[in-house]
Amino acid sequence: MKHHQDDKLFQEMRQSLNALDDLFPADTPDLAYFETIVQDTKEKAKKRLRFELLAFWCVAIVVFSILYFAQKQALVVYLILQGLSLLAFVLILARKWVRNHDTTT
């Protein structure tokens, strides 16, 4: 008897869900729509990568040019810049080490 009631309940639920599907049909977007979204995203990512690479090279050229001319024209200025960059590197490492070993939190 219990099995028969479960089957009847399942059948009623299925009919109700089918009626609900008929009232509110779900439109599935076309595959081409998703393919165009993927293609656009890939193109934007490629353009951004090219821009970032170009910006990196421009900054690198400027930095190396400044260091080169500082070394050739004023050796003391060059050595000071090298010392400051080493000091900045050590301070950054120390800050990360302190943050990772902070016992107050």
Residue pairs with C-beta under 8 A, 6 or more apart in sequence:
67 78
67 81
70 77
70 78
70 81
71 78
